[in-house]
Amino acid sequence: LKETLSNIEKKTFESKKLALKIKGFNFENKVMHEKNEMVAATKKHAENENEIEKAIAKTGQTEDNVANFLRLTHALIGGTMAAQAQTNALDARISVFYDMISRECRDQLSIKDLFKKPGLTGLQRFTPILAKNKMIECEDLVC
């Protein structure tokens, strides 16, 4: 019985607390605030729509042409991003290649010996050409 009375007192206290919160809440201000936000958003939308219509009229185009132009622009942006990604990847590969050549050059490795390594044997035919241009050591390859 004591436990039940305690629970009833807790619930009564909580309901009075909620009643005060509800009583203190000003619904009219809330509705008015939301209505003002809605009017401002509608006005901003109308201004933007008017600005777009003026731009279309200024160019002498139709809305359909603008849609096609935007699709083409979107495709161009996609192509540009893809080309930039490929450029970045190629730049990274060139940097790694430069680092590898730099490491090989530190050891005073001759080009002839380098081209004898597995995977580079196809480059052996360039050894005489490089030698004619006074490029004997790998260090000579660094610009």
N, C-alpha and C positions, 0 to 999 in steps of 0.2 A: 504494500500500500504506500509506504514511504517512497519507494522507487517510482511508482506511478505518479505520485504527487510531484516529485522532483522533475520528472519528464514533462508534466503538464506545465509547471512553472517555467521550465526552459523554453517550451514551445510558445507559451504566452509572451515571454520576454522577446523572443525572436520575431513573433508576429507584430508586436508593438514597434520594434525596431524597423521592420519593413514598412509598416504603416507610416512611420515618420519619414522614411526615405521617399515613399511614394508621394506623401503630402508635400514634401519639399521640392519635388521635381516639377518643373514648370513646362508642361506639355505645349502650351501655346508658343513659348519662346523657341522650343525645339522645332515645331512645325514651321514657324515663321523663318527661322534660320535656314532650314532645308529648302523652303520655297524660294528664298532669296538666292541661294546657291544654284537652284534650278533655273531661275530667271537669268542669272549671270552666265551660266553655261549655254543656255539657249541663245543669248545675245552674242556670245563669243563664236558659237557655231555659225550663226547667220553672217557675222562679219567675215569669218573665214570663207564661207561659201561665196559671198559677194566678191571677195578678193580673188578667188579662183576664177569666177566667171569673168571678171575684168581682165585677168591675165589671158584667158582663152580668147576673149574678144579682141584684145590688143594684138594677138598673133594671127588672128584671122582663121584659126583652126576650129575644129569641132571637138566635142568631148571624146568621141571615138578615136580621133587622131591622137589626142593626149594620152589615152590609155595605151595605144600602140607604142608611142614614144616612151612612156614609162616602162613598158615591158622590155623594149630595146635597151633602155638605160640600165635596167636591172641586170640584163644579160651581160652588158658591157662591164658592169661592176663585178659580176661573178667571174668573168674572164680575166679581168685585171687582178683580182685576188688570187686566182689560180696561177697566173703567170708570176706573181710576186712570191707565192709559196715555192714554186719551182726555182726561182732565182735564189731564194734563201737556201734551199737545199743544195743547189749547185755551189753557192758560196761556201757553205759548210764543208762540202767535199773538197773544194780547192784548198781551203785552209788546212784540212787534214793532210792533203797531199803535200802542201808546202812544209808542214811540220815533219812529215816523214822524210822528205828530201833534206831538210835541215839537219835531221838527226844522222842521216847517212853521210852528209857532208862533214860533219864534225869528226868523223873517223878517218878523214882523208881517203875515202874509198874512191878508187878509180872507176870511171864510167864503164870501162871494159869489164871490170869485176862485177859491178852492179848488174849489168845486162846479162851476166851468166847465171844469175839467180833464177830459180824456177818461177815461171809466170812472166818473166821479163826477157826471155830468150828471143822473142820476136823483135826486140829492139836492137839486137846485136848489129844489124846492118847499118845502124846510124853511128856506130862507133867511129869509123873512118871519117865521116862527115864532120862529126863533132871535133875530132882530133885536128882536122885541117883548120878549124876555127879556134884552135888553142883551148879546147875544152877537154881536158884530160881527167881532172878530178871532179867529183860530184859538186864540190864547192864552187867550181867554175859555172855551174848551171844556175846558181842563185843570182837573181838580178840585183 
